[in-house]
Amino acid sequence: MNVDELVKLNNEKRKLLTEENEAYYSDLLVYIRTHWRISEQQTEEVLMEMLDHLLDAQNEGKSAKDIFGDDPLSFADHVIEEIADEKPRNIIKFVLQLVVLILGWTLIIRGATLIVLSTFKEVNEAVNLLQTTVAAIGIILFILINVWMILQTIKKNLFIYPKDKKRDLKAMNRVGLTAGLSMLILLLAIYFTPKMGPEIHFSSFASFIIGGVLILLHYLNKKIAEK
C-alpha cells in the first residue's frame, strides 16, 4: 500500500481503540509523523504495525502503556531512530511541489484581486522585480517560521495526560499570534520596499491562468504518484 492508503486505513482502525489507548497512540503517531527527515512510507508502515499490535493487545485486555511502556516519548524516539532517512530526491520533490502549490495560489489570488479591482478603478499590472523578490523571500520565511512554530507547539502538548483543553487553547492562541505578527511584518516589508529597478507587465488574466495551470499540474502529479 502507498502512503495515502496506509493513512486512510490507520484512521479507520484507530476508531476501534478505547479512549485511553487512542489518546496514547495518537500522540505517538503525531510525534513520529512530525519528524520530516525520516521515510514517509516506512513511517506509515511502522505506525500500522504498532496499531495492529495495540489492537491485538487491547482484545486481550491490555492497555497501550502495557505494550509501549510508561515513557511514550522515549519509546517514540527509539522508533524514529529505527526508521530510515527519507531519500534526498523525495525531499527535493516535496519542496518543489510545495513551491509550485504556493506560487500557483499566489498568482491566482493576485489575478483575481486585480480583476475585481479593475471593475472599480484603473489598476497597475506592472510587477517590480525588487518588490517581488522581497515578497518571495518573505513568504518563504513566513511559511518556515510558522510551520516550525506549529510543530514545536504540537510536540510540547503531546504525552500530557489527562488532556487539558485550556492548555491546548492557549497553545493555539500563541500560534495564531505568531502567525499574525509574522504576516504583519511581511506586509510591512513589502509595503516599504522601494520600487527600484526594472518592472515587467504581468496582466491579471495571465496571472490567474498561469496560477491555475500550476495548481492543476500539482494535483495531476499528486494523482500520478498515488497510483
Salt bridges, closest charged atoms under 4 A:
GLU12 OE2 - LYS15 NZ 3.54
GLU22 OE2 - ARG14 NE 3.60
ASP27 OD2 - LYS163 NZ 2.70
GLU44 OE2 - ARG33 NE 2.95
ASP52 OD1 - LYS13 NZ 2.70
GLU60 OE1 - LYS62 NZ 3.86
ASP85 OD1 - ARG37 NH1 2.58
GLU125 OE1 - HIS201 NE2 3.45
